[in-house]
Amino acid sequence: MPRQSHGQVAVGDQFKLATPNGPIFEVIKIREMRPVDHALITKVRDRKSPTLIAVTTLLDPDFYRPVPADQRYEDINDGILRG
């Protein structure tokens, strides 16, 4: 199934803040808005508070950096209780 995308940003992409140890965000929806389109992003470890952000800001390397595919955060939800 194709992912909804806007240029270099697609639903499911992950980005981290351009700071050491910054949180990782995942794109959960892309909205066409004017004058610039926006992405709805949420922290991958806490999905309770999605944030709407301009796609151009998400692509700005001074704010966010894409997470390479081999470093993506994956939810561990296999039914095994840990801790």
Secondary structure, DSSP 8 states (H G I E B T S, - for coil): ----EETTEETT-EEEESSTT--EEEEEEEE--SSS-EEEEEETTEEEEEEEEEHHHHT-TTTEEE--GGG------SS----
